[in-house]
């Protein structure tokens, strides 16, 4: 191998060495905790996708606040003490911890 190839190989190794490849982690509500995240001692049951507003009301009670529909499709928010529920056309699309 020539001197030029060796020099190129060293430069490439330096660029690809430790720390060259990095990534961010995105932790979503409801996903399993990673080893760096301690599991919460409080388990909160959340409404699941597809539940109707009527079913959410009967199973989880009245929200603290109801935000009127916004946009197209209309998205409605119900704010509970520990979580917020997002509805599209009267059905749950997402529930997140506050």
C-alpha positions as CSV (number, residue, x, y, z in Angstrom):
1,X,0.0,0.0,0.0
2,X,1.4,3.4,-0.9
3,X,2.0,6.2,1.5
4,X,-0.9,8.2,0.0
5,X,-3.4,5.3,0.6
6,X,-2.1,4.9,4.2
7,X,-2.5,8.6,4.9
8,X,-6.1,8.5,3.4
9,X,-6.9,5.5,5.6
10,X,-5.7,7.3,8.7
11,X,-7.8,10.4,7.9
12,X,-10.9,8.2,7.2
13,X,-10.4,6.3,10.5
14,X,-10.0,9.6,12.4
15,X,-13.3,10.8,10.9
16,X,-15.2,7.6,11.6
17,X,-13.7,7.0,15.1
18,X,-15.6,7.1,18.4
19,X,-18.1,9.9,18.6
20,X,-18.5,10.3,14.9
21,X,-21.9,8.6,14.8
22,X,-24.4,10.0,17.3
23,X,-28.1,9.7,17.7
24,X,-30.8,11.2,19.8
25,X,-33.4,9.2,21.7
26,X,-37.1,10.1,21.7
27,X,-39.1,8.7,24.5
28,X,-42.9,8.6,23.9
29,X,-45.5,8.4,26.5
30,X,-46.7,4.9,27.0
31,X,-43.4,3.4,25.7
32,X,-41.3,1.1,27.8
33,X,-38.7,2.9,29.9
34,X,-35.1,2.5,28.9
35,X,-32.5,1.5,31.4
36,X,-31.6,5.2,31.9
37,X,-35.2,6.0,32.8
38,X,-36.4,4.8,36.2
39,X,-39.9,3.4,36.0
40,X,-42.5,5.6,37.7
41,X,-44.1,4.3,40.8
42,X,-47.4,5.8,39.7
43,X,-49.2,4.0,36.9
44,X,-51.8,6.2,35.2
45,X,-54.5,4.6,33.0
46,X,-55.1,6.7,29.9
47,X,-57.9,6.6,27.3
48,X,-56.8,4.6,24.2
49,X,-57.1,5.4,20.6
50,X,-60.5,5.0,19.1
51,X,-62.5,5.5,22.3
52,X,-65.5,7.8,21.9
53,X,-66.0,10.9,23.9
54,X,-69.0,9.3,25.7
55,X,-66.9,6.3,26.7
56,X,-64.1,8.5,27.9
57,X,-66.6,10.5,30.0
58,X,-68.1,7.4,31.5
59,X,-64.8,5.7,32.3
60,X,-62.6,8.6,33.3
61,X,-65.1,11.2,34.5
62,X,-65.5,14.9,33.6
63,X,-62.4,16.7,32.4
64,X,-61.2,19.9,34.2
65,X,-61.5,21.8,30.9
66,X,-62.8,21.1,27.4
67,X,-61.1,23.0,24.5
68,X,-63.3,23.6,21.5
69,X,-62.5,21.9,18.2
70,X,-59.8,23.6,16.1
71,X,-58.7,23.0,12.5
72,X,-59.6,20.5,9.8
73,X,-60.0,17.8,10.8
74,X,-61.4,19.2,14.0
75,X,-59.2,18.4,17.0
76,X,-60.8,18.7,20.5
77,X,-58.8,18.6,23.7
78,X,-60.0,17.5,27.1
79,X,-57.7,18.4,30.0
80,X,-57.7,16.1,33.0
81,X,-55.6,16.5,36.2
82,X,-52.7,14.3,35.0
83,X,-53.2,14.0,31.3
84,X,-54.7,15.5,28.1
85,X,-56.8,13.7,25.6
86,X,-57.0,14.7,21.9
87,X,-60.1,13.8,19.9
88,X,-60.7,13.9,16.2
89,X,-64.3,13.8,15.1
90,X,-65.3,12.6,18.7
91,X,-62.8,9.8,18.9
92,X,-59.5,9.6,20.8
93,X,-56.4,9.9,18.6
94,X,-53.9,10.5,21.4
95,X,-53.6,10.8,25.2
96,X,-50.5,12.3,26.9
97,X,-49.3,12.9,30.4
98,X,-49.3,16.6,31.4
